Amino acid sequence: MSTFNVPKREEVSANNQAIFDQLEKGLGFVPNLYAAFAHSETALGNFLAIGAGKTSFSAKEKEVINLAVSQVNECVYCLSAHTAIGKMNGFSEDQILELRVGKASFDTKLNALANFSRSVALNRGAATPETVENLYAQGYTKGNLADAIILIGEISITNYFHKTTDVAVDFPVAQSLEVATL
């Protein structure tokens, strides 16, 4: 386990304390990964500003991206958090497991988005031409592609931060794909 601690409210700056208060009010708690960003005077606010930006995607579509990319990056924290959020957005456990491997047999449009997101993450930004063509064939636009790249970048930030810091997971831990039966 990392020695990168999760600071408590009284251990962070006044600016970050205000953000902690907002998170507590909105989410009911401050997720450990967010709290760890508060070691920096600016990182937590900057990261949350990215997430607060407008997007052309629904909450469900955002979770498709989050789950596919977090699986590629093998981030247990983000897989756990987005499994919980995915369930809150109406995905079943089986659907979440499918999304994690870049598929959605239950919805052709989401399948194209999951496959594209996985391809971008696997190929360090260079999605295969087939996944881009399929994305467009399912009705997504060039604007959607741009928004998807922003969302892939956002989830990659938390994936990388957790992989580096290994802060404690404070969500029900997502099962590994080896344990799950697809």
N, C-alpha and C positions, 0 to 999 in steps of 0.2 A: 504494500500500500504506500502511496505517495505521502510525503511529509507536507504536501500542500494543503494547509488547513482551510476549513470553511469558517470565515470570520463571523462573529456575532454582530448584531446591530451596533452595539456600543464600541466595537473595534474598527468601525469604518468611518469615513468622513461624513460630515453633516449632509452633503449632497447625496451620498449613497444611502444614508439613513432615511432620507425622504423617499428615495426609490424603494428601499426595503418596505417602508410604510405603505406605499402604493401597491406593491406586490402582495403584501399581507392582506390588504383590503380587497384586492381583486381576485387573488388565487386562494387566499386563506393561509398561505405560507410563502416563505422565500425558498425556492428550490436551491439546493446546495450548489449547483453549477452556477446559477446567477450570483449567489452570494460570493463565490470564489472570484468572480469577475471584479468584485468590489475591492479587491486588493489594490486595484488601480483606481485612481480618482475619476478616470474617464471611460474605462472599458465597459462597465455595466450600462451606463447611459447610452453610449454609442451603439452597443449591441442591441439594446431594446429599441432604439430608434430605427434600426434596420427592420426589426420585426413589426414595428408599428406602421411601416410604409404600406401604401396601397398596392394591391395586386389584382390581376384579372382572374385569379383562381379562387374557388370556393374553399371553405375550411377543409372539406373532404379531400379536394385535390391537393391542397398543401400537405396534408398528412400522407398522401400517396408519395409525394416527393420526399418528405422527411423519412419515411420508413425505408424506401428503396435505397436512398443515399446512406442512411445510418447503418444499414446492413453491409453495404460495400465497405464502409469505413470501420466496421466492427466496433461500434460504439455502444456498449451495454447501457450507459446512462441514457443516451438519446433513444435507443430502441425501447427502453423501459418507459420513458416519459411519453414517447409518441405511440406506443401501444395503448397506454391509458387514454391519451387524447383521441386516438383513432377510434377507440370504443365509444368515447363520448360523442363522436361524430357519426356513429351508426355502423361502423365496421364490426363484423364478427371476428372472433379469434382466428378462424380459418382464413378469412379474407385478409387479415393483418399479416398472417404468415405468408400468404401468397404475395402480397405487396412487398414484403421484405426481400423477396427474390426477384422483384421486378416484373411481376405478372399480376393480372386481374382477370381471370377467366369469367368472372361474373359481370364484367362491364368492358366492352371493347374500347371505349374512349379512355377509361382509366388505365386499361392495359397498355395503351400506347404511351400514356404519360409515365407510367411506372417503368416501362422498358426504356424509354428515352432517358429518364432520370438515372437509372442504373447504368446505362451506357455512358453518360456524361461522367459519372463518378468513377467508373471502371477505367475509362480512357483519359483521365485527367483533363476533362473538358472537351475532348474531341468525340462527340457523339458519332456513332456510325451513320452513314448516309441513310441506311434503311430505317433506323429509328426516327430520324428527322422526317423522312418521307411519310412514315406511318403516323407520326404526330399530326402532320398536316392533313393526311387522308382522313383522320378522325375528327376534323373540324377545328383543330387548334390553329392559331395564326402565328405570324412572325412576332407579334406582340406577346403572345403567350410564351413563345420560346424565350424571349428576352426576360420575361417575368420568371420563368422556370429557372433560368441560370442564376438570377438573383436569389431565389429561394434555395437553390442547391448550394450557393455560396454561404447563405445564412446558416443552414444546417451543418455545413462543413466546418464552420467556425466552432460550433459547440462540439462537434465530433472531435476535432483536433484538440480543443481545449481540454476535454475530458480525457482523451487518450494521453495527453501530456501530464495532467495533474492528478488523475485517478481519484477525484473526490468521491465521497460515498454516494451511492445511488439512493435517493430518497423517494422512489416510486416502487411499486411492486416490480420485481425484476422480471424482465421478459425472458421467456424460455429460449434456449438456444435452438437453432434450426435442426441441429443433430438430434435433439430430444423430440422435437415436433414431428408430427407425421403430416405430410402435405398430400 
